[in-house]
Amino acid sequence: MNAEASKAEQPEQTEEWADVTPDAARRLVRAAVHAFAERGYHATTTRDIAGRAGMSPAALYIHYKTKEELLFQISGVGHRLALDILRSAAEGEGGAARRLAAAVRSFVRWHAEHHTTARVVQYELGALSEEHYTEIVARRREIDGVVRGIIEDGVRAGEFDVPDIPGTTLAVLSLCIDVARWFTTEGRRTPDQVGELYADLVLRMVGATDA
Amino acid sequence: MNAEASKAEQPEQTEEWADVTPDAARRLVRAAVHAFAERGYHATTTRDIAGRAGMSPAALYIHYKTKEELLFQISGVGHRLALDILRSAAEGEGGAARRLAAAVRSFVRWHAEHHTTARVVQYELGALSEEHYTEIVARRREIDGVVRGIIEDGVRAGEFDVPDIPGTTLAVLSLCIDVARWFTTEGRRTPDQVGELYADLVLRMVGATDA
């Protein structure tokens, strides 16, 4: 689907699929992410995925009945990890500015380090079944709620000046998510550097008094 | 490729393909945009595109030798329109803050109104031939240069406070481009309302003194 997705080796800074068991299922998920990223969900067959994982189509079928189940597994894990990262920042120490900066830093780093997974998760939402799509949308609302909660804390405490809280929440998340589209490991900035830059820009967006 | 892309009717607020002639070529471009948006570039055949346009594969071949030529036409027109919009804002009246706000407003509106085209342009870059990709990257550098130019003007004039000009330029463009991913005509905000919100957020990002 994207030159950078297919050409760049993605360093696995954190093991995003650690919770997917058994090993064979984890291998299939990894193969599916790379196949979807390179050619798109609809151009990928379960045979392609099994082949990439060094397995037979029959062996794939033991773990995933359909290609859509694999996409749902990928999307589910991706959204759960994103939510965990944001919750842990939101529940951290300090005032709203410090917690918002921490949330942006780690959310950006995740989207930079796992840009291949993040692209598949974001761009193939429409390929999910209606039931699975509904489940993922609920998780996306939780993600939105965590960031909105920090911004509301900051406004209540007089730390932030935000005329449109839902709109600003949307923009902050959008800015971070889009890192997955443009980030490449050959670029001039590391994931940490992008995180630092974006934390500063987001504190400006919310009019943080100590930014 | 995306639920919203395939399900929502895209209102054609401005005729994005007016310069594509003759009529048959324009019909093919429109058909290709919708086919690529629904199923992805690699899952779409020239036969699919011809069928959508009510033409035979042989008739398609008169105008476009390959599917990739169609994608390049779409990407070329999309990038040229984006560049025109930004240049006209950059060369408008007023100081840097006013011109940056105008640029963001119109760039956001374009990405909201033409979100189907914009998604194809952004997500299928990797499917371009090397030669065409190089041409498009050159146009992307010009787009980046226009926004960076306004920010530099503002810094020089003491209107803006921007510690990292290239990074801030990247973030401003990324924020606007990602509107194409999340925008849906069924959402609560119109393209103009998103443009207003984002113009305000971007003036905050650059520390505009009169924001």
Interface residues (C-beta under 8 A of the other chain):
Chain A: M1 N2 A3 E4 A5 S6 R39 G40 Y41 H42 A43 R119 Q122 Y123 E124 L125 G126 A127 L128 Y133 P163 D164 G167 T168 L170 A171 S174 L175 I177 D178 V179 R181 W182 R189 V194 L197 Y198 D200 L201 R204 M205 G207
Chain B: M1 N2 A3 E4 A5 S6 K7 R39 G40 Y41 H42 A43 R119 Q122 Y123 E124 L125 G126 A127 Y133 P163 D164 G167 T168 L170 A171 S174 L175 I177 D178 V179 R181 W182 R189 V194 L197 Y198 D200 L201 R204 M205 G207
